[in-house]
Structures are given as C-alpha cells and as structure tokens.
Amino acid sequence: MLYLMNCFQGLKGIRYEHDKGDWIYDANISYKLNSQIALSVISRNLFNHEYSGIPSQLEAPRMWLFQFVITP
C-alpha cells in the first residue's frame, strides 16, 4: 500500500490545478494536384500546448507530417 501512495503522490494537487480540461487542436490540409498526385500537410497539437492525458505522462509536442501520394 505504501508503494501505491508514493506512486500517486501529488495526484490530488494536479487534479485540483487542472480541473478545466485542455483544448488541443489538430489540422489537416490536402490538395489534389491531378487524378494521380495529392499533397497533404497534417499537424497534431497545432499550438504546441503541453498537456497530460493522465498525471505524470506529458504528451508529445507539436508534430508535422508532410505527405506526398501517387496513385497508379
């Protein structure tokens, strides 16, 4: 039981400070050049907001993905 108490030390304080939730924005933009070629830009966590889905697990910062698709 002592182990569990040490694992969750400060949990009550974290939940009290972060009780309103977070708004995390993602964005996807895609453009089809012709019937075979498409370009995409995808962003996760667009404004690079630090957040945690669960206490002590900080989520990844902003991510950009550039995609170039060719279909035969």
C-alpha positions as CSV (number, residue, x, y, z in Angstrom):
1,M,0.0,0.0,0.0
2,L,2.9,2.4,0.8
3,Y,4.2,1.8,-2.8
4,L,0.8,3.0,-4.3
5,M,0.8,6.1,-2.1
6,N,4.3,7.0,-3.3
7,C,3.3,6.5,-7.0
8,F,0.3,8.9,-6.7
9,Q,2.0,11.5,-4.6
10,G,0.7,14.9,-5.6
11,L,-2.2,13.5,-7.7
12,K,-4.8,15.4,-5.8
13,G,-2.9,18.7,-6.3
14,I,-2.5,18.1,-10.1
15,R,-6.2,17.3,-10.4
16,Y,-7.1,20.4,-8.5
17,E,-4.9,22.7,-10.6
18,H,-6.0,21.1,-13.9
19,D,-9.7,20.7,-13.5
20,K,-10.9,22.6,-16.6
21,G,-9.5,20.3,-19.3
22,D,-7.4,21.2,-22.3
23,W,-8.3,22.2,-25.9
24,I,-5.9,20.5,-28.3
25,Y,-6.2,21.5,-32.0
26,D,-5.2,19.4,-35.0
27,A,-5.2,20.5,-38.6
28,N,-5.2,18.6,-41.9
29,I,-4.9,20.2,-45.3
30,S,-4.9,18.3,-48.5
31,Y,-4.7,19.3,-52.2
32,K,-5.2,17.0,-55.1
33,L,-2.9,18.2,-58.0
34,N,-4.4,15.8,-60.5
35,S,-6.1,12.4,-60.6
36,Q,-2.8,10.7,-59.5
37,I,-1.0,13.1,-57.2
38,A,-2.1,14.5,-53.9
39,L,-0.2,16.6,-51.3
40,S,-1.1,16.8,-47.6
41,V,0.1,18.7,-44.5
42,I,-1.0,17.3,-41.1
43,S,-0.4,18.9,-37.8
44,R,-1.1,17.4,-34.4
45,N,-1.2,19.8,-31.4
46,L,-1.1,22.8,-33.7
47,F,-0.4,25.4,-30.9
48,N,2.2,23.2,-29.1
49,H,0.2,23.1,-25.9
50,E,1.7,21.0,-23.1
51,Y,-1.0,18.7,-21.7
52,S,-1.3,15.4,-20.0
53,G,-3.9,12.7,-20.6
54,I,-3.0,11.2,-17.3
55,P,-0.9,12.6,-14.5
56,S,2.9,12.3,-15.0
57,Q,2.5,11.4,-18.6
58,L,3.3,14.5,-20.7
59,E,2.0,14.2,-24.2
60,A,4.2,14.8,-27.3
61,P,4.8,18.3,-28.5
62,R,3.6,19.6,-31.9
63,M,4.1,17.2,-34.8
64,W,4.1,18.0,-38.5
65,L,3.6,15.4,-41.2
66,F,4.1,16.1,-44.9
67,Q,2.6,13.5,-47.2
68,F,3.0,13.1,-51.0
69,V,0.7,10.4,-52.5
70,I,1.0,9.0,-56.0
71,T,-1.7,6.5,-57.2
72,P,-1.2,4.5,-60.4
